[in-house]
Amino acid sequence: MTRKPIPRPKKPSPDTRDKLTLYVTLMVSTTLCISVLAMVISFMLGLWAKEVDNAEIFKMISPAFSTLIGGMIGFLSGIKLMQNDDKSKSCKD
């Protein structure tokens, strides 16, 4: 008497759009982390450099820091909102 293997449910494979969204999200997150680390290191180097005025360093880097963080967070939240919007439309259909 032979035993038949128990059928296992197949895992649904993510479609191309989900893969692309994941890739872009990871890429943006990695870029944000690297940029923030570079700016924090430059802040720290500027604090201890004797020939550099601390007020000038903060005056130059602060707007770029705020713009970068705001833009990246806005981009990531936009991706997440679009993902949730697509899922809610497909549930209603």
PALOVO-598375 format. One record per residue (C-alpha): residue in three letters; residue number from 0; y, x, z. Coordinates in Angstrom, 1 decimal, decimal comma. Layout:
{res ALA; n NUM; c2 Y; c1 X; c3 Z};
...
END
This chain:
{res MET; n 0; c2 0,0; c1 0,0; c3 0,0};
{res THR; n 1; c2 3,3; c1 1,5; c3 -1,1};
{res ARG; n 2; c2 6,5; c1 0,9; c3 0,8};
{res LYS; n 3; c2 9,6; c1 0,2; c3 -1,1};
{res PRO; n 4; c2 12,8; c1 1,9; c3 0,0};
{res ILE; n 5; c2 15,3; c1 -0,2; c3 1,7};
{res PRO; n 6; c2 18,2; c1 -0,9; c3 -0,6};
{res ARG; n 7; c2 21,5; c1 0,4; c3 0,7};
{res PRO; n 8; c2 24,8; c1 -1,1; c3 -0,2};
{res LYS; n 9; c2 26,8; c1 1,0; c3 -2,6};
{res LYS; n 10; c2 30,1; c1 2,4; c3 -1,3};
{res PRO; n 11; c2 33,0; c1 1,2; c3 -3,4};
{res SER; n 12; c2 34,6; c1 4,1; c3 -5,2};
{res PRO; n 13; c2 38,4; c1 4,3; c3 -5,0};
{res ASP; n 14; c2 40,1; c1 3,6; c3 -8,2};
{res THR; n 15; c2 42,5; c1 5,9; c3 -10,0};
{res ARG; n 16; c2 45,6; c1 4,4; c3 -8,5};
{res ASP; n 17; c2 44,4; c1 4,9; c3 -4,9};
{res LYS; n 18; c2 43,4; c1 8,5; c3 -5,7};
{res LEU; n 19; c2 46,8; c1 9,2; c3 -7,2};
{res THR; n 20; c2 48,6; c1 7,6; c3 -4,3};
{res LEU; n 21; c2 46,6; c1 9,7; c3 -1,8};
{res TYR; n 22; c2 47,3; c1 12,9; c3 -3,8};
{res VAL; n 23; c2 51,0; c1 12,2; c3 -4,1};
{res THR; n 24; c2 51,3; c1 11,3; c3 -0,4};
{res LEU; n 25; c2 49,5; c1 14,5; c3 0,6};
{res MET; n 26; c2 51,6; c1 16,5; c3 -1,7};
{res VAL; n 27; c2 54,9; c1 15,0; c3 -0,4};
{res SER; n 28; c2 53,7; c1 15,4; c3 3,2};
{res THR; n 29; c2 52,8; c1 19,1; c3 2,7};
{res THR; n 30; c2 56,2; c1 19,8; c3 1,0};
{res LEU; n 31; c2 58,0; c1 18,1; c3 3,9};
{res CYS; n 32; c2 56,1; c1 20,2; c3 6,4};
{res ILE; n 33; c2 56,8; c1 23,4; c3 4,6};
{res SER; n 34; c2 60,5; c1 22,6; c3 4,1};
{res VAL; n 35; c2 61,0; c1 21,6; c3 7,7};
{res LEU; n 36; c2 59,2; c1 24,8; c3 8,9};
{res ALA; n 37; c2 61,4; c1 26,9; c3 6,7};
{res MET; n 38; c2 64,6; c1 25,2; c3 7,9};
{res VAL; n 39; c2 63,6; c1 25,5; c3 11,6};
{res ILE; n 40; c2 62,8; c1 29,2; c3 11,1};
{res SER; n 41; c2 66,2; c1 29,7; c3 9,5};
{res PHE; n 42; c2 67,9; c1 27,8; c3 12,4};
{res MET; n 43; c2 66,1; c1 30,1; c3 14,8};
{res LEU; n 44; c2 66,9; c1 33,3; c3 12,9};
{res GLY; n 45; c2 70,5; c1 32,2; c3 12,7};
{res LEU; n 46; c2 70,7; c1 31,6; c3 16,5};
{res TRP; n 47; c2 69,7; c1 35,2; c3 17,3};
{res ALA; n 48; c2 71,5; c1 37,0; c3 14,5};
{res LYS; n 49; c2 74,6; c1 38,7; c3 16,0};
{res GLU; n 50; c2 76,5; c1 39,0; c3 12,7};
{res VAL; n 51; c2 76,1; c1 35,3; c3 11,8};
{res ASP; n 52; c2 78,3; c1 32,5; c3 13,3};
{res ASN; n 53; c2 76,0; c1 29,8; c3 14,7};
{res ALA; n 54; c2 78,5; c1 27,0; c3 13,8};
{res GLU; n 55; c2 78,4; c1 28,1; c3 10,2};
{res ILE; n 56; c2 74,6; c1 28,1; c3 10,0};
{res PHE; n 57; c2 74,4; c1 24,6; c3 11,4};
{res LYS; n 58; c2 77,2; c1 23,4; c3 9,2};
{res MET; n 59; c2 75,5; c1 24,6; c3 6,1};
{res ILE; n 60; c2 71,9; c1 23,6; c3 6,8};
{res SER; n 61; c2 72,3; c1 20,3; c3 8,7};
{res PRO; n 62; c2 73,2; c1 18,1; c3 5,7};
{res ALA; n 63; c2 70,3; c1 19,5; c3 3,6};
{res PHE; n 64; c2 68,0; c1 19,0; c3 6,6};
{res SER; n 65; c2 69,0; c1 15,4; c3 7,0};
{res THR; n 66; c2 68,9; c1 14,7; c3 3,3};
{res LEU; n 67; c2 65,4; c1 16,2; c3 2,9};
{res ILE; n 68; c2 63,9; c1 14,4; c3 5,8};
{res GLY; n 69; c2 65,5; c1 11,1; c3 4,9};
{res GLY; n 70; c2 64,4; c1 11,3; c3 1,3};
{res MET; n 71; c2 60,8; c1 12,3; c3 2,0};
{res ILE; n 72; c2 60,4; c1 9,6; c3 4,7};
{res GLY; n 73; c2 61,9; c1 7,0; c3 2,4};
{res PHE; n 74; c2 59,5; c1 8,1; c3 -0,4};
{res LEU; n 75; c2 56,5; c1 7,9; c3 1,9};
{res SER; n 76; c2 57,5; c1 4,5; c3 3,3};
{res GLY; n 77; c2 58,1; c1 3,2; c3 -0,3};
{res ILE; n 78; c2 54,6; c1 4,2; c3 -1,3};
{res LYS; n 79; c2 53,1; c1 2,5; c3 1,8};
{res LEU; n 80; c2 55,1; c1 -0,7; c3 1,2};
{res MET; n 81; c2 54,0; c1 -0,8; c3 -2,5};
{res GLN; n 82; c2 50,4; c1 -0,3; c3 -1,4};
{res ASN; n 83; c2 50,6; c1 -3,1; c3 1,1};
{res ASP; n 84; c2 52,3; c1 -5,4; c3 -1,5};
{res ASP; n 85; c2 49,6; c1 -4,8; c3 -4,1};
{res LYS; n 86; c2 46,9; c1 -5,6; c3 -1,5};
{res SER; n 87; c2 48,6; c1 -8,8; c3 -0,4};
{res LYS; n 88; c2 48,9; c1 -10,0; c3 -4,1};
{res SER; n 89; c2 45,3; c1 -9,3; c3 -4,8};
{res CYS; n 90; c2 44,2; c1 -11,2; c3 -1,6};
{res LYS; n 91; c2 46,1; c1 -14,4; c3 -2,8};
{res ASP; n 92; c2 44,5; c1 -14,3; c3 -6,3};
END
